[in-house]
Amino acid sequence: MDNQNLIDMANRIGDFFDSMPDREEALDGIADHIRRFWEPRMRRALLSTLDEPDANGVEMSGIVTEALVKHRDGLTPAALSTAV
């Protein structure tokens, strides 16, 4: 998964919601969009960039970082069940 592309896409989503006057609504909107429209692999990869000290020079916008941190539990895909 190309983390640079994921961060770029997340930043574009953040740019859209950043114009909202209600910051909490914007944060919720970013998280909701990512949860609803991004597949689990994409969400896992994007969330993993929060734990990396350097994302290869690609900077995540502040509003996206804030939304991901606030909604991390709800954005983290459930573990795949291996039980048969």
C-alpha positions in Angstrom: 0.0 0.0 0.0 1.4 3.4 -1.0 1.3 5.5 2.2 2.1 8.7 0.3 -1.0 8.3 -1.8 -3.2 7.4 1.2 -2.0 10.5 3.0 -2.5 12.7 -0.1 -6.1 11.3 -0.4 -6.8 11.8 3.3 -5.4 15.4 3.1 -7.8 16.2 0.2 -10.7 14.9 2.3 -9.4 17.0 5.2 -9.3 20.1 2.9 -12.9 19.7 2.1 -14.1 19.3 5.7 -11.7 22.0 7.0 -13.9 24.7 5.6 -16.7 23.7 8.0 -17.3 26.2 10.8 -17.9 23.5 13.4 -14.5 21.8 14.1 -16.0 18.7 15.8 -18.4 18.2 12.9 -15.5 18.4 10.5 -13.4 15.9 12.5 -16.4 13.5 12.6 -17.0 14.0 8.9 -13.4 13.1 8.0 -13.5 9.9 10.1 -16.9 9.0 8.8 -15.9 9.4 5.2 -12.7 7.2 5.7 -14.7 4.6 7.6 -17.4 4.3 5.1 -15.5 4.5 1.8 -12.0 3.1 2.5 -11.4 -0.6 2.6 -9.9 -2.1 5.8 -6.4 -2.4 4.3 -6.3 1.3 3.4 -7.5 2.3 6.9 -4.9 0.0 8.6 -2.1 1.5 6.4 -3.2 5.1 7.0 -3.5 4.6 10.8 -0.1 2.9 10.9 1.4 6.2 9.6 0.4 7.8 12.9 2.9 5.6 14.7 5.8 6.3 12.2 8.1 9.1 13.2 8.8 10.0 9.5 6.3 9.1 6.7 8.9 9.5 4.0 8.5 13.2 3.9 4.8 13.2 3.3 3.0 15.4 5.8 -0.5 14.7 7.0 -2.6 17.8 7.6 -3.3 18.8 11.1 -7.1 18.3 10.8 -6.6 14.8 9.4 -4.2 13.8 12.1 -6.6 15.1 14.7 -9.6 13.2 13.2 -7.6 10.0 13.0 -6.4 10.2 16.6 -9.8 11.1 17.9 -11.6 8.3 16.0 -8.8 5.7 15.8 -10.8 3.0 17.6 -13.8 3.4 15.3 -11.6 3.5 12.2 -9.5 0.4 13.1 -10.9 -2.6 11.2 -11.9 -5.6 13.2 -9.3 -8.4 13.2 -10.0 -11.2 10.8 -11.4 -14.3 12.4 -9.3 -17.4 11.9 -11.7 -19.7 13.7 -13.2 -22.5 11.6 
